[in-house]
Structure formats: C-alpha cells, structure tokens
C-alpha cells in the first residue's frame, strides 16, 4: 500500500553527498547502529542491520567510481512491522542531478507490503521522519510549499483568490480558522511540518472578519469557526476554472479528537489520497537508477565500439547495443504515455465525483436533513406535530425543527445557527417563546407574503411590539455591517426582525433578523440570538 510520496528540490552545500549523509544518519537511528554514508553512496547490494532492517542502494558511477552526470541515486530501507505480523514497511529515497550547477531533485516514498490479504490491520497515515531532517540540513528551494507561515486577511484576500484559481498552481492550500476564543483546531507549526512539500498552510488569524473574507473568496473557499478547508488544484471544466475543496467542520474535528485521532494526520491523509499517485510516478526508484546505469553503460560501450570501427567483429555487437538503447527509450516513452493517460482519467473521475457531490448538495438543499417521510407530512398536520413535541426547546433546536419542517418556506443560514448556539450557551430562557415566534414566521406570516398581501398586513401576525420592518434611524455603518449576511454568495442587509425582551442579556433578549425573497418564495434567517448593536 502506498502511504506517502513526495518530491523536493534541494540546493545542499555539498551536492547530493549532504542528502546521502542525512539518509545514512536517519537509517542509523532506525537501526540503532552506524551506517557508513560513503559506502552507501557507492552502492550496496544488501546490508542487513539490527532490528531486522535491510538496506540497499544504487548509483550511477563510472568504472573508477567517480560521479557522472546525469547523476542518479536511490536507496531503500525495509523493516518488519513490530506490532502487525506479515507487514513490512519500505522507505525509498531517490536523487537526480543533471549537472553540478543544478538543484538536486529528491523523491521520497513510503509504502507497505503484506504477505497476504489476511493482513488487514489499519494503517495510520504518516510521513517519514527523514523529511524534516532533510528540510533542516539540505536547503530546500524557496518555492517549496509549507516552508513559511502564511496568513489571510482583508489586505491579501484578492491576491489569495487569484492564486486559488491560478491554473499554474501545483499544490493544495490548507486554510485553517480559529474558534471564537482564538484557538486553532491543530498546531499550525506541526501541520506545516507534516505537509511540507505537499501543501501550503494558510491561517486566518483571530479577530479577522470572515464575512468580509467570504465576500471576496466566496463560500467554497473560506473557513471559519475552527474549521479547516482544503483547496485542491484548479481544473478547467467547460471553459471555467473549478477548484474542488474538502471542508472539515469544527464539529467533525471535535468528533475525531474525541476518538483520539490526530487532526494533522487526518489532513495529511486527505491530501496524500490525491497526491500519492502523481508523486509516485516521479519517484526515482532503485529500478529507475538501474535503468539509468544500464543506459550509461550502453552509451559508453557504443562510444568505445565506434572508436574501434575498424574491427569487423564488433559490428554486430554495436548493432545490438544500439537496438537495446532504442528499446529502453521506447519503453520510457510508453510508460510516460500511459502515465499521462492515467492522469487524464484520474482528473475525469474527480470531475465526475465533484458533479455527483454537487447534485447531492442541490437535492439536499443543505438546509435540511429531512427524510422522505418528514417531507410527506401533510400541511395541516405540521402545527399539530410541532405543538405536541415542543416543550422547553432550546433556541438552536427550534431553528433546526423549523428548517426541517418548513424547508420549502424557510432557509436558516449558518450565521443564525451560530448566534442561536451562543445564546443557548449563555442560558437562554425563552426557547418556547422563540419557537412560537418562528412558527408564526413560517406559518401565517409567510402565507400572507406569499399571497402578496403586503408587509403591513403580514406584520399583524406578530403585533407592533414584536415585529419591526426597519432598524433605528441612528444605525451606524458598523451596525449595518452586523446585519449583513451572505445568501447564495451575495450580501443581504437584513433589517426586518422579530424581537422579545429589552435587556442587554444573551439569556433574556432575542432578535431574529430575516429577509423575504419573493422570487424564491422563501424567508431567509440570518441571525437568531442576541440584540445586535446599532
């Protein structure tokens, strides 16, 4: 099983030797013994180390063991799993340098081998400790993703949006937000370390207005409230740029943490599921180096044979060598073509999966998790059911019930759920009253608006002291901003509101801000909780 694959460009002070030295130190730590890097760099057929570890390496060198260009090197370390019988872990490193002036291209691959299908113990996604050792000692080039801490704010939001949909982008973004207390769901430094070379980690600092960011980036490309959003590579679809994402909501993250799972490794697993295959194609394996060694020897033999072209008995030998070289080149071209075809099919599969996900999203309307049975409840029974089941319902629970039973009339935005939960945490006392108001909103009020009776008639459902069509004339710019919510990617100032209580208290006061969308015949609730400052 392929666990981890990655590729780096290094500019070490002493060329490939520095990288081989680091690999030797890492192998020595694994085996708890000394590994000679000079011997490793010359090629080892098989070296058995303590702890059941086996080490081998291949390298392109001439007859005098001098380095030749293009330079290829690969080493493989394998060992048995200490806790799972029948499983072996294999770590490979590959190097390539076309000339002494070029960067050293380095690929790393981690995989397992099982002796049979009966070995089914789960595998924790991880990356070899070799990676941070190389990053520390071998000077990765500046373009390596994950090297630097990056943050997102209002000043660079437009630039970040352009980079998201830049079709030249070659690595994912991992957008990490903090909760209302400024706590991130994962250690950012540790996350960058585990994703270095694979993805850039971008944090949204505490205090940043995520609604303002959402106005620039759109709902798909934003994260807030302790969520993590993985933005994969952009693709062209029907002439437009499409960037698939994977959103890890704070509730899902909390569930994983409760199960004792490491969030950084979960993010790594989601990313490597997409990146392992293409990086494995680029991997410089021992077989790749063996082919390079053969090609080098064939080339040298052909050159020597041509120098001795007067010797007749060498002509057939030269012909065979040339044919073998052409065969190797042909195989390389065939493999490259197959890889390209496979990658194109992988892209097409991702597009189809994305289309399926989009259709599911549209069908579910995301606002309701109702089953077909609930959807089939007759209109006349709605209020009887809700009256029977409701006693002292919490504010957020009331919103969920209304969103479920009246999904054809009411849309509850995430901001409304968040504000309701905030009031519930503060001990909101009037859940039953709030639910009664929400029922009127979804019932008689909606019906009055749907029949085009006008807001003046509709507000009689609540009464003058409960319903207000506008806010106070002294509403400030910040106050208007607090009442601005995003629906279908567009900002909407929601001044219509239902009110209960006058104290400046989360536990005693309720404000429900909403707007009527006549074209959709729906009421959209943007806020349900505390009084919003003017």
C-alpha positions as CSV (number, residue, x, y, z in Angstrom):
1,X,0.0,0.0,0.0
2,X,1.3,3.4,-0.9
3,X,1.3,5.6,2.2
4,X,3.3,8.7,1.3
5,X,5.0,10.1,-1.7
6,X,6.6,13.5,-2.1
7,X,9.3,15.3,-4.2
8,X,11.6,18.2,-3.3
9,X,14.3,20.4,-4.9
10,X,17.3,20.9,-2.7
11,X,20.4,23.1,-3.0
12,X,22.8,21.5,-0.5
13,X,26.2,22.9,0.1
14,X,28.0,19.7,-0.9
15,X,25.6,18.5,-3.5
16,X,24.0,15.0,-3.3
17,X,26.5,14.0,-0.7
18,X,24.7,16.0,2.0
19,X,21.4,14.3,1.2
20,X,23.0,10.8,1.3
21,X,24.6,11.7,4.6
22,X,21.2,12.6,6.1
23,X,19.7,9.4,4.8
24,X,22.6,7.4,6.4
25,X,22.0,9.2,9.8
26,X,18.3,8.5,9.6
27,X,18.9,4.8,8.7
28,X,21.3,4.6,11.6
29,X,18.8,5.9,14.0
30,X,16.2,3.4,12.8
31,X,18.6,0.5,13.2
32,X,20.4,1.9,16.3
33,X,23.8,1.5,14.7
34,X,26.3,3.4,12.5
35,X,25.6,3.5,8.7
36,X,28.6,4.5,6.5
37,X,27.3,7.2,4.1
38,X,30.4,6.8,1.9
39,X,29.7,3.1,1.4
40,X,26.0,3.9,0.9
41,X,26.9,6.5,-1.8
42,X,28.9,3.9,-3.8
43,X,26.1,1.4,-3.9
44,X,25.2,-1.5,-1.6
45,X,23.7,-4.7,-2.9
46,X,22.2,-5.7,0.5
47,X,23.2,-4.7,4.0
48,X,21.5,-6.4,7.0
49,X,21.3,-4.1,10.0
50,X,19.9,-4.7,13.6
51,X,16.2,-4.6,14.3
52,X,15.6,-6.7,11.1
53,X,16.4,-3.8,8.8
54,X,17.7,-4.3,5.3
55,X,19.4,-1.5,3.4
56,X,20.5,-1.3,-0.3
57,X,21.4,1.4,-2.7
58,X,22.1,2.0,-6.4
59,X,24.1,4.8,-8.0
60,X,25.4,5.9,-11.4
61,X,29.2,6.0,-11.4
62,X,31.9,5.2,-13.9
63,X,34.4,2.3,-13.6
64,X,36.6,4.4,-11.3
65,X,33.6,5.1,-9.1
66,X,33.5,8.8,-10.0
67,X,30.3,10.7,-10.1
68,X,28.8,11.1,-13.6
69,X,26.0,13.3,-14.9
70,X,23.2,12.9,-15.1
71,X,23.6,11.6,-11.6
72,X,21.1,9.1,-10.2
73,X,21.0,7.6,-6.7
74,X,18.4,5.5,-4.9
75,X,18.3,3.8,-1.5
76,X,15.8,1.5,0.0
77,X,15.3,0.7,3.7
78,X,12.9,-2.1,4.7
79,X,11.8,-3.5,8.1
80,X,9.1,-5.6,9.6
81,X,6.2,-4.0,11.4
82,X,6.8,-4.6,15.2
83,X,3.1,-4.9,16.0
84,X,1.5,-6.4,12.8
85,X,2.7,-9.8,11.7
86,X,3.1,-10.2,8.0
87,X,3.5,-6.5,7.2
88,X,6.8,-4.8,6.0
89,X,7.5,-1.1,5.8
90,X,9.6,0.2,2.9
91,X,11.1,3.7,2.7
92,X,12.8,4.8,-0.5
93,X,14.7,8.0,-1.4
94,X,15.8,8.9,-5.0
95,X,18.1,11.6,-6.2
96,X,18.7,13.1,-9.6
97,X,21.1,16.0,-10.7
98,X,21.6,16.7,-14.4
99,X,24.8,18.8,-13.7
100,X,26.8,20.1,-10.8
101,X,25.1,23.5,-11.2
102,X,21.6,22.2,-11.0
103,X,19.4,21.7,-8.0
104,X,19.2,18.1,-6.7
105,X,15.8,16.6,-7.3
106,X,14.8,14.3,-4.4
107,X,11.8,12.0,-4.2
108,X,10.6,10.1,-1.1
109,X,8.2,7.2,-1.0
110,X,6.8,5.2,1.9
111,X,4.8,2.0,1.4
112,X,3.9,-1.3,3.0
113,X,3.9,-4.8,1.7
114,X,1.7,-7.5,3.2
115,X,2.2,-11.2,2.7
116,X,-1.5,-11.9,2.1
117,X,-4.9,-10.4,2.1
118,X,-5.4,-11.6,5.7
119,X,-3.2,-8.8,7.0
120,X,-5.9,-6.2,7.4
121,X,-4.8,-4.1,10.4
122,X,-5.4,-0.4,9.8
123,X,-2.6,1.9,8.9
124,X,-2.1,5.4,10.3
125,X,-1.2,7.8,7.6
126,X,2.2,9.4,8.3
127,X,5.3,10.8,6.7
128,X,8.9,9.5,7.4
129,X,11.0,11.5,10.0
130,X,13.5,11.6,7.2
131,X,11.6,14.5,5.7
132,X,12.1,17.1,8.5
133,X,15.8,16.0,8.7
134,X,16.3,16.8,5.0
135,X,14.4,20.1,5.3
136,X,16.6,21.2,8.2
137,X,20.0,20.2,6.6
138,X,19.7,20.4,2.8
139,X,18.5,23.8,1.9
140,X,15.1,23.3,0.1
141,X,14.5,25.8,-2.6
142,X,12.2,28.8,-1.9
143,X,9.3,27.6,-3.9
144,X,8.8,24.5,-1.7
145,X,5.3,24.7,-0.3
146,X,4.8,24.7,3.5
147,X,8.2,26.2,4.4
148,X,6.8,29.6,5.6
149,X,3.9,30.6,7.8
150,X,1.2,32.3,5.8
151,X,-1.9,34.2,6.9
152,X,-5.0,35.5,5.2
153,X,-6.6,38.9,5.9
154,X,-8.6,41.6,4.1
155,X,-5.4,43.1,2.5
156,X,-4.3,40.0,0.7
157,X,-7.7,38.3,0.1
158,X,-8.0,39.3,-3.6
159,X,-4.4,38.1,-4.2
160,X,-5.2,34.8,-2.5
161,X,-8.4,34.3,-4.5
162,X,-6.4,34.8,-7.7
163,X,-3.9,32.3,-6.6
164,X,-6.6,29.7,-5.7
165,X,-7.9,29.7,-9.3
166,X,-4.5,30.0,-10.9
167,X,-4.3,27.0,-13.2
168,X,-0.5,27.0,-12.8
169,X,-0.8,26.2,-9.1
170,X,0.8,22.8,-8.4
171,X,0.0,22.2,-4.7
172,X,-3.1,22.5,-2.5
173,X,-3.9,25.2,0.1
174,X,-5.0,24.2,3.6
175,X,-7.0,27.1,5.1
176,X,-7.2,26.9,8.9
177,X,-9.5,29.1,11.0
178,X,-9.7,29.5,14.8
179,X,-12.8,29.3,17.1
180,X,-14.4,32.3,18.9
181,X,-11.7,32.1,21.6
182,X,-8.9,32.3,19.1
183,X,-7.9,28.6,19.4
184,X,-6.9,26.7,16.3
185,X,-8.1,23.1,15.9
186,X,-4.5,22.0,15.1
187,X,-0.9,23.1,15.9
188,X,-0.1,25.2,12.9
189,X,3.7,24.6,13.1
190,X,3.2,20.9,13.3
191,X,0.8,20.9,10.4
192,X,3.3,22.8,8.2
193,X,5.9,20.3,9.2
194,X,3.9,17.3,8.2
195,X,2.6,18.9,5.0
196,X,5.9,20.5,3.8
197,X,6.4,19.8,0.1
198,X,2.8,18.9,-0.3
199,X,0.7,21.9,0.6
200,X,0.8,25.5,1.9
201,X,-0.9,26.1,5.2
202,X,-2.7,29.4,5.4
203,X,-4.1,30.6,8.8
204,X,-7.0,33.0,9.4
205,X,-5.9,34.9,12.5
206,X,-8.2,35.6,15.4
207,X,-10.2,38.8,15.0
208,X,-10.3,38.7,11.2
209,X,-13.8,39.4,9.8
210,X,-14.5,36.1,8.0
211,X,-17.7,37.6,6.5
212,X,-15.6,40.2,4.8
213,X,-13.3,37.5,3.5
214,X,-16.2,35.4,2.3
215,X,-17.4,38.4,0.2
216,X,-14.1,38.2,-1.7
217,X,-13.4,34.4,-1.7
218,X,-17.0,33.0,-1.8
219,X,-18.4,30.3,0.4
220,X,-16.5,27.4,-1.2
221,X,-13.1,29.0,-0.5
222,X,-13.5,30.1,3.1
223,X,-13.2,28.6,6.6
224,X,-14.4,29.9,9.9
225,X,-15.3,28.9,13.5
226,X,-12.4,26.4,13.9
227,X,-12.9,24.7,10.5
228,X,-10.3,23.5,8.0
229,X,-10.8,23.9,4.3
230,X,-8.5,22.0,1.9
231,X,-8.4,23.7,-1.6
232,X,-7.2,21.2,-4.2
233,X,-5.7,22.0,-7.6
234,X,-7.8,24.1,-10.0
235,X,-9.1,22.4,-13.1
236,X,-10.7,23.7,-16.3
237,X,-14.2,22.5,-16.8
238,X,-16.3,23.7,-19.7
239,X,-14.1,26.7,-20.1
240,X,-14.3,27.7,-16.5
241,X,-11.9,27.2,-13.6
242,X,-13.1,24.7,-10.9
243,X,-11.4,24.1,-7.7
244,X,-12.6,21.2,-5.6
245,X,-12.4,21.5,-1.8
246,X,-12.8,19.4,1.3
247,X,-14.3,21.2,4.3
248,X,-13.6,19.8,7.8
249,X,-16.2,21.4,10.0
250,X,-15.4,22.1,13.6
251,X,-18.0,19.5,14.8
252,X,-16.4,16.8,12.7
253,X,-12.9,17.8,14.0
254,X,-14.2,17.6,17.6
255,X,-15.6,14.1,17.0
256,X,-12.2,12.9,15.6
257,X,-10.4,14.4,18.6
258,X,-12.8,12.7,20.9
259,X,-11.8,9.4,19.2
260,X,-8.1,10.1,19.9
261,X,-7.2,10.8,16.2
262,X,-4.6,13.3,15.2
263,X,-6.1,16.1,13.1
264,X,-2.8,16.8,11.3
265,X,-2.5,13.2,10.1
266,X,-6.2,13.2,9.0
267,X,-5.5,16.3,6.8
268,X,-2.3,14.6,5.5
269,X,-4.4,11.5,4.6
270,X,-6.9,13.6,2.6
271,X,-4.1,15.3,0.7
272,X,-2.0,12.2,0.0
273,X,-5.1,10.4,-1.3
274,X,-4.8,12.9,-4.2
275,X,-1.1,13.4,-4.5
276,X,0.4,10.0,-3.9
277,X,-0.2,8.7,-7.4
278,X,1.4,11.6,-9.4
279,X,4.3,11.8,-7.0
280,X,4.9,8.1,-7.2
281,X,5.3,8.4,-10.9
282,X,8.0,11.0,-10.4
283,X,9.8,8.8,-7.8
284,X,13.4,7.9,-8.6
285,X,13.2,4.2,-7.5
286,X,16.0,1.6,-7.5
287,X,14.6,0.3,-10.7
288,X,14.9,3.8,-12.3
289,X,18.5,4.0,-11.2
290,X,19.2,0.5,-12.6
291,X,17.8,1.6,-15.9
292,X,20.0,4.7,-15.9
293,X,23.1,2.6,-15.0
294,X,22.3,0.3,-18.0
295,X,21.8,3.2,-20.3
296,X,25.1,4.8,-19.2
297,X,27.0,1.5,-19.7
298,X,25.4,1.0,-23.1
299,X,26.3,4.6,-24.2
300,X,29.9,4.1,-23.1
301,X,30.1,0.8,-24.9
302,X,28.7,2.2,-28.1
303,X,31.1,5.1,-27.9
304,X,34.1,2.8,-27.4
305,X,32.9,0.4,-30.2
306,X,32.6,3.3,-32.7
307,X,36.1,4.4,-31.9
308,X,37.2,0.8,-32.9
309,X,35.0,0.8,-36.0
310,X,37.8,-0.9,-38.0
311,X,37.3,-4.1,-36.0
312,X,34.8,-6.1,-38.0
313,X,33.7,-8.5,-35.3
314,X,32.4,-5.6,-33.3
315,X,29.7,-4.5,-35.8
316,X,27.1,-6.9,-34.6
317,X,27.8,-6.1,-31.0
318,X,27.3,-2.4,-31.8
319,X,24.1,-3.1,-33.6
320,X,22.7,-5.0,-30.6
321,X,23.7,-2.2,-28.2
322,X,22.0,0.4,-30.3
323,X,18.9,-1.7,-30.5
324,X,18.9,-2.2,-26.7
325,X,19.2,1.5,-26.2
326,X,16.3,2.2,-28.6
327,X,14.2,-0.3,-26.8
328,X,14.9,1.3,-23.4
329,X,13.9,4.7,-24.8
330,X,10.8,3.3,-26.4
331,X,9.8,1.7,-23.1
332,X,10.3,5.1,-21.3
333,X,8.1,6.8,-23.9
334,X,5.4,4.1,-23.5
335,X,5.4,4.5,-19.7
336,X,5.2,8.3,-20.0
337,X,2.2,8.0,-22.3
338,X,0.5,5.5,-20.1
339,X,1.0,7.8,-17.1
340,X,-0.4,10.7,-18.9
341,X,-3.5,8.8,-19.9
342,X,-4.0,7.5,-16.4
343,X,-3.7,11.0,-15.0
344,X,-6.2,12.3,-17.5
345,X,-8.6,9.6,-16.4
346,X,-8.0,10.4,-12.8
347,X,-8.9,14.1,-13.5
348,X,-12.1,13.0,-15.3
349,X,-13.0,10.8,-12.3
350,X,-12.5,13.7,-9.9
351,X,-14.7,15.9,-12.1
352,X,-17.5,13.3,-12.2
353,X,-17.2,12.8,-8.4
354,X,-17.5,16.5,-8.0
355,X,-20.6,16.7,-10.2
356,X,-22.2,13.9,-8.2
357,X,-21.4,15.8,-5.0
358,X,-22.9,19.0,-6.4
359,X,-26.1,17.2,-7.4
360,X,-26.4,15.6,-3.9
361,X,-25.8,19.1,-2.4
362,X,-28.5,20.6,-4.6
363,X,-31.0,17.8,-3.8
364,X,-30.5,18.0,0.0
365,X,-30.6,21.8,-0.1
366,X,-28.0,21.7,2.7
367,X,-30.6,23.3,5.0
368,X,-32.4,20.2,5.9
369,X,-31.6,16.6,6.7
370,X,-35.2,15.6,6.4
371,X,-36.2,12.1,5.3
372,X,-38.9,11.5,2.7
373,X,-41.3,10.6,5.5
374,X,-40.9,14.0,7.0
375,X,-41.3,15.7,3.7
376,X,-44.5,13.9,3.1
377,X,-46.2,15.2,6.3
378,X,-49.4,16.9,5.2
379,X,-49.5,20.7,5.5
380,X,-52.4,20.6,8.0
381,X,-50.6,18.3,10.5
382,X,-47.4,20.5,10.7
383,X,-48.6,22.7,13.6
384,X,-50.2,19.8,15.5
385,X,-46.9,17.8,15.4
386,X,-44.8,20.7,16.5
387,X,-47.2,21.7,19.3
388,X,-47.2,18.1,20.5
389,X,-43.4,17.6,20.6
390,X,-42.3,21.1,21.8
391,X,-41.9,21.8,25.5
392,X,-38.8,23.7,26.6
393,X,-36.9,23.6,23.3
394,X,-33.5,25.3,23.0
395,X,-33.1,28.1,20.6
396,X,-30.8,26.2,18.2
397,X,-33.1,23.1,18.4
398,X,-36.1,25.3,17.4
399,X,-34.3,26.6,14.4
400,X,-33.4,23.0,13.3
401,X,-37.1,21.9,13.6
402,X,-38.3,24.9,11.7
403,X,-35.6,24.4,9.0
404,X,-36.6,20.8,8.7
405,X,-40.4,21.0,8.7
406,X,-40.6,24.2,6.6
407,X,-37.7,23.7,4.2
408,X,-39.9,24.9,1.4
409,X,-40.5,28.2,3.2
410,X,-37.6,28.9,5.5
411,X,-33.8,28.9,4.9
412,X,-31.7,29.2,8.1
413,X,-28.1,30.4,7.4
414,X,-25.1,29.1,9.4
415,X,-24.8,32.5,11.0
416,X,-28.2,32.1,12.5
417,X,-27.4,28.7,14.0
418,X,-24.1,30.1,15.4
419,X,-25.9,33.0,17.1
420,X,-28.5,30.7,18.5
421,X,-25.9,28.4,19.9
422,X,-24.2,31.4,21.5
423,X,-27.4,32.3,23.3
424,X,-28.0,28.7,24.4
425,X,-24.6,28.6,25.9
426,X,-25.4,31.7,27.9
427,X,-28.6,30.0,29.3
428,X,-31.3,31.5,27.0
429,X,-34.6,31.3,29.0
430,X,-37.3,31.7,26.3
431,X,-36.8,28.8,23.9
432,X,-40.6,28.0,23.9
433,X,-41.5,31.7,23.1
434,X,-38.8,31.8,20.4
435,X,-40.2,28.7,18.8
436,X,-43.7,30.1,18.8
437,X,-42.4,33.2,17.0
438,X,-40.6,31.1,14.5
439,X,-43.8,29.1,13.9
440,X,-45.7,32.3,13.2
441,X,-42.9,33.4,10.8
442,X,-43.1,30.1,8.9
443,X,-46.9,30.0,9.1
444,X,-49.3,32.9,8.8
445,X,-46.6,35.5,8.1
446,X,-45.1,33.5,5.2
447,X,-48.6,32.8,3.8
448,X,-49.5,36.5,3.9
449,X,-46.4,37.4,2.0
450,X,-46.8,34.5,-0.5
451,X,-50.4,35.8,-1.2
452,X,-48.9,39.3,-1.8
453,X,-50.9,40.9,0.9
454,X,-48.0,43.2,1.7
455,X,-45.8,43.5,4.7
456,X,-48.2,45.8,6.5
457,X,-50.8,43.1,6.7
458,X,-48.3,40.4,7.3
459,X,-46.8,42.1,10.4
460,X,-50.2,41.9,12.1
461,X,-49.3,38.3,12.7
462,X,-46.8,39.4,15.4
463,X,-48.0,42.8,16.5
464,X,-46.3,46.2,16.6
465,X,-44.2,45.5,19.7
466,X,-42.8,42.2,18.3
467,X,-42.2,42.9,14.6
468,X,-40.1,45.7,13.1
469,X,-39.6,46.3,9.4
470,X,-36.6,48.5,9.9
471,X,-34.0,49.5,12.4
472,X,-33.5,52.7,14.3
473,X,-32.6,55.8,12.1
474,X,-29.3,56.1,14.1
475,X,-28.0,52.8,12.6
476,X,-24.2,53.2,12.0
477,X,-22.1,51.7,9.3
478,X,-20.8,49.1,11.7
479,X,-24.4,48.3,12.8
480,X,-25.4,47.8,9.2
481,X,-22.4,45.5,8.7
482,X,-23.5,43.4,11.7
483,X,-26.9,43.0,10.0
484,X,-25.4,41.9,6.6
485,X,-25.4,38.2,5.8
486,X,-24.5,36.3,2.7
487,X,-27.0,34.2,0.9
488,X,-26.1,32.4,-2.3
489,X,-22.8,34.3,-2.4
490,X,-24.4,37.7,-2.3
491,X,-24.6,40.2,0.7
492,X,-28.0,41.0,2.1
493,X,-28.8,43.6,4.7
494,X,-31.5,42.1,7.0
495,X,-33.3,44.9,8.8
496,X,-36.6,43.1,9.3
497,X,-36.6,41.5,12.7
498,X,-38.7,39.9,15.4
499,X,-37.9,40.9,19.0
500,X,-38.5,39.7,22.5
501,X,-37.1,41.2,25.6
502,X,-35.2,44.5,26.1
503,X,-32.4,43.7,28.5
504,X,-28.8,43.6,27.2
505,X,-28.6,39.9,28.0
506,X,-28.0,36.8,25.9
507,X,-30.2,34.9,28.3
508,X,-33.2,37.2,28.2
509,X,-33.2,39.0,24.8
510,X,-34.0,37.7,21.4
511,X,-33.7,39.2,17.9
512,X,-34.4,37.2,14.7
513,X,-33.2,39.1,11.6
514,X,-34.6,37.9,8.3
515,X,-35.4,38.9,4.7
516,X,-38.2,37.8,2.2
517,X,-37.0,36.6,-1.2
518,X,-40.2,36.9,-3.3
519,X,-38.6,35.3,-6.4
520,X,-37.9,32.1,-4.3
521,X,-41.0,32.4,-2.1
522,X,-38.7,31.9,0.9
523,X,-37.8,33.7,4.2
524,X,-34.0,33.6,4.9
525,X,-33.0,33.9,8.5
526,X,-29.5,35.4,9.0
527,X,-29.4,35.9,12.8
528,X,-31.3,34.4,15.8
529,X,-29.9,35.4,19.1
530,X,-28.7,38.5,21.0
531,X,-29.5,42.1,20.2
532,X,-27.2,43.5,17.6
533,X,-25.6,46.8,18.4
534,X,-26.6,49.9,16.4
